[in-house]
Structure formats: structure tokens, C-alpha cells
Amino acid sequence: PPLASGMYYYQFATNLSGLVETHVESLSEEQAEPIWWQLREVQKVAYEHGQARMEQCITSGRGHRSDACAHLYSMLCANLAFNYRCYNDKLMGRALELHARGIAASPFAEHYNGLLSARISLEDLPGIIDAAEQLWHYSAEFGYSRHNPDEYVASVAYALYKLDRDNEILIWLERLLKWQ
């Protein structure tokens, strides 16, 4: 539906998950799966409309007062990038762009984690190393409750190995041991 602001599109998209979850509880997995995919598509469109509204407000200075909120814009970028990464493989480049925009607007660790996830999916070896470094250092300085190097150190070590940077693998193993 047409909404008055990017914030309303953001809220609409995020609140849909709970509503759908309530209605599909009694369905079989086979019956629920197409509904989940439809939800992801509706969320994608809503986030895209929200992003357009917020960017219009930022560039023109006109719009809903919440559309000038840098952190809300960053969160919307994170959710849309997640949707692109997880459900729309062809949009991985757009996901990387959205994470970069989100970091520029109001950085938080999920963006750095998203960059790393996208680089791993793309098998971009130098990008994996760079994104892992960014995530590691951001999380060390600002914290990140969901940060779990166990989930990505193997990808980083593999990238280092393939790029003939084997000596740096020990740095990551030491980081992992200290973190654990």
C-alpha cells in the first residue's frame, strides 16, 4: 500500500513477519513455504519504496520528518541488503552497495557482517579478508552480541591460503582463541 514515509514502509515490512508467522503455524512446511517467499517479495518491495522515500527526503529536504533519520535509513538498508543477499542471488551487488550506504549513514556491526556474508557468497577472496578485518575491528571496538568468528574464520583462512598469505592465518587463529 502507498505509505506516507520511509519509516512506515520499514515498519510495515518488519511487522509483516510476525503476522505471517502467526497465520502459517498450523500449515505444513510445504503449504507455508510459498507464503514465506511471498512475504520476502512484499518486504523487498516495501523496503525499496522506503529507501526511495528516505533518499528523496535526504536529497530534496522535503518529506516526512522521520525520513531524515540516518540510523533508520541505515537499518532499512541493512534489512533490504539482507533480503537481497538471502533471497535474491542476482542482487548481491546491490546488497554490497546497500551495506556501504548503511555504514556511511550510521554504522553498526550487522552491516559489516552482511558485507562479509556477501563476499563469502561471491567467493571474492580479497573481499572476504577485507570484510572480515572490518567486522573484527568494528566488533572489538563497539561490540556485537551476535558476532561469532567461529562462523567465518574458516572462510578467511581459506581466502588467505588461496591468496598465498598463509602466514596471516595464525593471526586469525590467535584472534579466535582469545575470543573463545
C-alpha positions as CSV (number, residue, x, y, z in Angstrom):
1,P,0.0,0.0,0.0
2,P,1.1,3.6,-0.5
3,L,2.5,4.9,2.8
4,A,3.5,8.4,4.0
5,S,7.1,7.8,4.8
6,G,10.1,5.5,4.6
7,M,9.7,4.8,8.3
8,Y,6.2,3.5,7.7
9,Y,7.4,1.2,4.9
10,Y,10.2,0.0,7.2
11,Q,7.6,-0.7,10.0
12,F,5.2,-2.3,7.6
13,A,7.9,-4.7,6.2
14,T,9.3,-5.6,9.6
15,N,5.9,-6.2,11.2
16,L,4.7,-8.5,8.4
17,S,6.9,-11.3,9.6
18,G,5.1,-11.7,12.9
19,L,1.7,-11.6,11.2
20,V,2.6,-14.3,8.7
21,E,4.2,-16.4,11.3
22,T,1.0,-16.4,13.3
23,H,-1.0,-17.5,10.3
24,V,1.2,-20.2,9.0
25,E,1.7,-22.0,12.3
26,S,-1.0,-24.5,11.5
27,L,0.2,-25.1,8.0
28,S,2.6,-27.8,6.8
29,E,6.0,-26.8,5.7
30,E,5.0,-27.4,2.1
31,Q,2.0,-25.1,2.4
32,A,3.9,-22.4,4.3
33,E,6.9,-22.2,2.0
34,P,5.3,-20.3,-0.8
35,I,3.7,-17.9,1.7
36,W,7.2,-17.2,3.2
37,W,8.5,-16.5,-0.3
38,Q,5.6,-14.1,-1.0
39,L,6.3,-12.3,2.3
40,R,10.0,-11.9,1.3
41,E,9.0,-10.3,-2.0
42,V,6.5,-8.0,-0.4
43,Q,9.1,-7.0,2.2
44,K,11.7,-6.3,-0.6
45,V,9.2,-4.0,-2.4
46,A,8.3,-2.2,0.8
47,Y,11.9,-1.7,1.8
48,E,12.7,-0.4,-1.8
49,H,9.8,2.1,-1.5
50,G,11.0,3.1,1.9
51,Q,14.6,3.6,0.7
52,A,13.3,5.7,-2.2
53,R,11.3,7.9,0.1
54,M,14.2,8.4,2.5
55,E,16.6,9.2,-0.2
56,Q,14.2,11.6,-1.8
57,C,13.9,13.4,1.6
58,I,17.6,13.5,2.1
59,T,18.3,14.9,-1.4
60,S,15.4,17.4,-1.5
61,G,15.0,18.3,2.1
62,R,11.2,17.6,1.8
63,G,9.3,14.7,3.2
64,H,8.2,13.1,6.5
65,R,10.3,14.1,9.5
66,S,11.4,10.5,10.2
67,D,12.8,10.1,6.7
68,A,15.8,12.3,7.5
69,C,16.8,9.8,10.3
70,A,20.3,8.5,9.4
71,H,20.0,5.5,11.7
72,L,16.6,4.5,10.4
73,Y,17.9,4.7,6.9
74,S,20.8,2.5,7.9
75,M,18.5,-0.1,9.4
76,L,16.3,-0.1,6.3
77,C,19.5,-0.6,4.1
78,A,20.5,-3.5,6.4
79,N,17.1,-5.2,6.0
80,L,16.9,-4.7,2.3
81,A,20.5,-5.9,1.8
82,F,19.7,-9.0,3.9
83,N,16.7,-9.7,1.7
84,Y,18.9,-9.3,-1.5
85,R,21.6,-11.5,-0.1
86,C,19.5,-14.3,1.2
87,Y,16.6,-14.5,-1.2
88,N,17.7,-12.8,-4.5
89,D,21.2,-14.0,-5.5
90,K,21.2,-11.8,-8.6
91,L,21.1,-8.7,-6.4
92,M,24.3,-9.5,-4.4
93,G,26.0,-6.4,-5.9
94,R,23.1,-4.2,-4.7
95,A,23.4,-5.8,-1.2
96,L,27.0,-4.7,-1.1
97,E,26.1,-1.2,-2.1
98,L,23.3,-1.0,0.5
99,H,25.7,-2.1,3.3
100,A,28.2,0.5,2.2
101,R,25.4,3.2,2.3
102,G,24.3,2.0,5.7
103,I,27.8,2.2,7.1
104,A,28.2,5.7,5.7
105,A,24.8,6.8,7.2
106,S,25.1,5.1,10.7
107,P,27.4,2.2,11.1
108,F,26.6,-0.9,13.0
109,A,28.0,-4.4,13.1
110,E,25.3,-6.1,11.1
111,H,26.4,-4.1,8.0
112,Y,30.0,-5.4,8.4
113,N,28.7,-8.9,8.9
114,G,26.5,-8.5,5.8
115,L,29.5,-7.3,3.8
116,L,31.4,-10.4,4.9
117,S,28.5,-12.8,4.1
118,A,28.1,-11.3,0.6
119,R,31.8,-11.5,-0.1
120,I,31.8,-15.2,1.0
121,S,28.8,-15.9,-1.3
122,L,30.6,-14.2,-4.2
123,E,33.8,-16.1,-3.4
124,D,35.6,-12.8,-3.5
125,L,38.8,-13.8,-1.7
126,P,40.4,-10.4,-1.2
127,G,36.9,-9.0,-0.3
128,I,36.4,-11.7,2.3
129,I,39.7,-10.8,4.0
130,D,38.9,-7.1,4.0
131,A,35.3,-7.5,5.2
132,A,36.4,-9.9,8.0
133,E,39.0,-7.4,9.2
134,Q,36.4,-4.6,9.2
135,L,33.9,-6.8,11.1
136,W,36.6,-7.9,13.6
137,H,37.8,-4.4,14.4
138,Y,34.4,-2.8,14.5
139,S,33.1,-5.6,16.9
140,A,36.2,-5.3,19.0
141,E,35.7,-1.5,19.4
142,F,31.9,-1.2,19.6
143,G,30.7,-4.7,20.4
144,Y,28.4,-7.1,18.6
145,S,26.4,-9.6,20.6
146,R,25.8,-11.8,17.6
147,H,29.5,-11.7,16.4
148,N,30.8,-15.2,16.1
149,P,34.1,-15.7,14.4
150,D,33.6,-19.4,14.5
151,E,31.2,-18.9,11.6
152,Y,33.7,-17.2,9.3
153,V,37.3,-17.9,10.3
154,A,37.4,-20.9,8.1
155,S,36.4,-18.8,5.1
156,V,39.0,-16.2,6.0
157,A,41.7,-18.9,6.4
158,Y,40.8,-20.4,3.1
159,A,40.9,-17.0,1.3
160,L,44.3,-16.3,2.9
161,Y,45.6,-19.7,1.8
162,K,44.4,-19.3,-1.8
163,L,46.0,-15.8,-2.0
164,D,49.3,-17.1,-0.7
165,R,49.0,-15.2,2.5
166,D,49.3,-18.3,4.7
167,N,51.3,-16.5,7.4
168,E,48.3,-14.4,8.3
169,I,46.2,-17.5,9.1
170,L,47.9,-17.7,12.5
171,I,46.7,-14.1,13.3
172,W,43.2,-15.2,12.8
173,L,43.6,-18.4,14.8
174,E,45.1,-16.4,17.7
175,R,42.2,-13.9,17.5
176,L,39.7,-16.9,17.5
177,L,41.4,-18.4,20.6
178,K,41.4,-15.2,22.5
179,W,37.8,-14.6,21.6
180,Q,36.7,-18.1,22.7
